[in-house]
Amino acid sequence: MNYFIQFVLSFASYLIIAYFIYSILGRKRTISIVILTVVLLSSVFEFLDVLRIGAETKALILFFMIRVLPVLFAFYVFMVITGGIPFFKVKFKRKTIKGISNDIQTKHFSTLISLYALIGSLVFGLLVYFYVDGYMKYIIIGILGIAFIFSIYVLFGNQKIIKEQVILIVGKNREHLYKYAIPKSQNKVLVSDFFTNDNYIVDPIGVAIIKREDKKIEKDYLYWIATSDKVDMSHMPMETIYTLCYIDELYRYEKYHYRSLTYELSRTGRAKLINNKKIK
């Protein structure tokens, strides 16, 4: 029974860490995969050392189940729930354009994930300390500790965000602007929440982070329908707008790239660009 508890605790810890990092980093799997790979290689090398010294078959099986199998299982489950494993053809459908998700994970969702990670890392850290043996105990606790600290950092950072909205640009020359105010309790925003005409492609082109004088932050998620057609917006839950504090910077957002631009709002109400980051 003790071996089963160790297996469950290790598996759950690895999965929590991987999914937390994946969620916070905008659903990019790279960092989580690197962490899981390092832990997996470490456990495999440890297993090979036990194999080399000629341990009994029963001991080898138990060691594999306690050290290696939890990482393998967590790796597999993580890959499946975050987009699938091409080799096994196990896949969840996800709408993406240029490798960037069309969906928005809101402040509310990020806060929930951080709270779950905070509580989970604390609870599983204590359980791992009492029920898992060997140096892997300290590796797991160390990673859980990092997740704990990072969760606090994200929670404090989210407190600065006071507004989130979608900005939809329509027209090849960016002639028309519309906004959709994201409800504070909404976890995810789909394109279908603010635009429902399937005849047009809605491209995510970036995010605008606006830092105000009072240290609060506003976030605009930008989408673009690059068409010369006159798009009927009368039945869409969006409001027409005629200007933005960073309207002179819209040219920096491109159709085939995704950018995160950070602005500092001046006393005159205009935005000064302070950071231009190309995500993809």
Buried (B, 14 or more C-beta within 10 A) or exposed (E): EEEEEBBBBBBBBBBBBBBBBBBBEBBBBEEBBEBBEEBBEBBBEBBEEBEEEEBEEEEBEBBBBBBBBBBBBBBBBBBBBBBBBEEEEEEEEEEEBEEBBBBBBBBBBBBEBBEBBBEBBBBBBEBBBEBBEEEBBEBBBEBBBBBBEBBEEBBEBBEBBEBBBBBBBBBEEBEBBBBBEBEEEBBEBEBEBBBEEEEEEBBBBBBBBBBBEEEBBBBBBBBBBBEEEEBEBEEBEBEEBEEBBBBEBBEBBEEEBBBBBBBBBEEEEEBEBEEEEEBE
